[in-house]
Amino acid sequence: MSDALQKCFSEASINGLTLRNRLIKAATFEGKSPGGIPTEAHTHLHRRIGEGGIGMTTIGYCAAESDGRINENMIYMHDGIKDKLQHTIAEVHKTGAKVSGQLSHCGNFTKSKDFSGHGLFNGKRPMGPSFGINSLGLAYGLPFTGAMTVAQIKERVKVFGNAASWMKNTGFDAIEIHFGHGYGISQFISPKTNKRTDEYGGSLQNRMRFALEVLEEVRKQVGDTFPLLGKISMTDGVKGGISWDDSIEIASLLDKGGLDCVICSAGTSSMNPMIMFRGDSMLEGLIANEKKPIMKLGMRMIGPKLFRDYPFKEHYLLEHAKRIREKVQNQVCYIGGANSNAAIETLMNEGFDFIQLGRPLFFDPDFAKHAAADAGYVNGCTSCNQCATLIEAEGGVKCPLNNHFI
Ligand SMILES: Cc1cc2nc3c(=O)[nH]c(=O)nc-3n(C[C@H](O)[C@H](O)[C@H](O)COP(=O)(O)O)c2cc1C
């Protein structure tokens, strides 16, 4: 085994948390929590991936509050599901893997009309940095987005911190804050969606204020010795949005703000999702799984502009992630198209500390075991992206090429 593979398949730590290797399951919302309650299928997925030898799994999209969900089938951090999450965590721990949770907020991009939690919407409209259109909510009676007051921003900072503290007490080994993909925090970072003229808008420093305040509050509530990762978008993939160059400063500010490990993703679910995934377009699959006819029609009309053509290539975000690796002091995690041991060797040699895997684990949950045993390992994920079209289908995500996660 080469030195690079040896490095990947040896123990490594994030802020004192030791993982058995450097492979982490990426945060993926798998649609296995109908009504916001994680099911046994949810536990099975994470346990099965743990059994496959991964260092740490990530429970995707853990909303900081009820109104932070994109749809009502996502979980939010509250006592009603504590026993379910503790069950999943305990089952994963039995496999030797650790468990992280992706702490998220949708901001103004949502179709959830569940206003039952303590609310930011107040039954009216989803809130973000500025007034605008909520494309996801058009057919769901939520067409507009409102601008948060400074008091509401400060309250969200606390909401993030309280949710983080709750996650730590629930038994998560680490937390990954979602700073990217066009969701709540990145709506503030992006000049495309943040049109504020107060201290939360304008310069990059100002647009980063909410992100840095959230990081500071989360750190305060979980303590200095708890591992905190953060996922950023290195570009929004649209004119006037976050640029590749901006992302170096974004990563650097989070690094200085006390983030232990930055995860270098790209794209936005709202404006340019394919830059995050690459490979076959998800549009047809999403239309097939959409329940509202009006939404189907809208997706047919607007979809081709949104779901642009980005052919898959191995480790497709490497060129830009390298620039962040060079700039930041703390750890850096690579994500995006790491599908073989050849890719792992390249990424280890480039100095990345960890690698996150999304789709390849749906294809082969034993990725880590198989790759550790075979230097020539190539994962068979075809980047057909059908898994991603199933997040709202009955039963949730599975790979069309196998039966692991039915
Ligand atoms: C089914 C599915 C659901 C996803 N859900 C999330 C999510 O909830 N949060 C997130 O940050 N990224 C999400 N992603 C993006 C992945 O974390 C990852 O960035 C992307 O799949 C590229 O990595 P890969 O090439 O290893 O699959 C999702 C991806 C898939 C396939």
The ligand as a Tripos MOL2 file, in Angstrom:
@<TRIPOS>MOLECULE
LIG
   31    33     1     0     0
SMALL
NO_CHARGES

@<TRIPOS>ATOM
      1 C1        -29.2000   12.0100   -1.9980 C.3       1 LIG1
      2 C2        -28.3030   13.1630   -1.6680 C.ar      1 LIG1
      3 C3        -28.6890   14.0410   -0.6550 C.ar      1 LIG1
      4 C4        -27.8520   15.1110   -0.3070 C.ar      1 LIG1
      5 N1        -28.2070   15.9070    0.7600 N.ar      1 LIG1
      6 C5        -27.3310   16.8280    1.2050 C.ar      1 LIG1
      7 C6        -27.5740   17.5120    2.4280 C.ar      1 LIG1
      8 O1        -28.5760   17.3040    3.1250 O.2       1 LIG1
      9 N2        -26.6570   18.4250    2.8310 N.ar      1 LIG1
     10 C7        -25.5200   18.6840    2.0980 C.ar      1 LIG1
     11 O2        -24.7050   19.5200    2.5060 O.2       1 LIG1
     12 N3        -25.2710   18.0460    0.9460 N.ar      1 LIG1
     13 C8        -26.1210   17.1010    0.5000 C.ar      1 LIG1
     14 N4        -25.8220   16.3830   -0.6200 N.ar      1 LIG1
     15 C9        -24.5530   16.6560   -1.3390 C.3       1 LIG1
     16 C10       -23.4500   15.7130   -0.8550 C.3       1 LIG1
     17 O3        -23.1370   15.9400    0.5060 O.3       1 LIG1
     18 C11       -22.1650   15.8810   -1.6950 C.3       1 LIG1
     19 O4        -21.7640   17.2360   -1.6160 O.3       1 LIG1
     20 C12       -22.3500   15.4840   -3.1560 C.3       1 LIG1
     21 O5        -23.0780   14.2800   -3.2660 O.3       1 LIG1
     22 C13       -20.9900   15.3110   -3.8580 C.3       1 LIG1
     23 O6        -20.2130   14.3090   -3.2390 O.3       1 LIG1
     24 P1        -20.0790   12.8260   -3.8880 P.3       1 LIG1
     25 O7        -19.4610   12.9850   -5.2470 O.co2     1 LIG1
     26 O8        -19.1780   12.0770   -2.9410 O.co2     1 LIG1
     27 O9        -21.4490   12.2460   -3.9800 O.co2     1 LIG1
     28 C14       -26.6410   15.3250   -1.0080 C.ar      1 LIG1
     29 C15       -26.2780   14.4290   -2.0340 C.ar      1 LIG1
     30 C16       -27.0820   13.3640   -2.3590 C.ar      1 LIG1
     31 C17       -26.6400   12.4150   -3.4340 C.3       1 LIG1
@<TRIPOS>BOND
     1     1     2 1
     2     2     3 ar
     3     2    30 ar
     4     3     4 ar
     5     4     5 ar
     6     4    28 ar
     7     5     6 ar
     8     6     7 ar
     9     6    13 1
    10     7     8 2
    11     7     9 ar
    12     9    10 ar
    13    10    11 2
    14    10    12 ar
    15    12    13 ar
    16    13    14 ar
    17    14    15 1
    18    14    28 ar
    19    15    16 1
    20    16    17 1
    21    16    18 1
    22    18    19 1
    23    18    20 1
    24    20    21 1
    25    20    22 1
    26    22    23 1
    27    23    24 1
    28    24    25 2
    29    24    26 1
    30    24    27 1
    31    28    29 ar
    32    29    30 ar
    33    30    31 1
@<TRIPOS>SUBSTRUCTURE
     1 LIG1         1 GROUP 0 **** ****
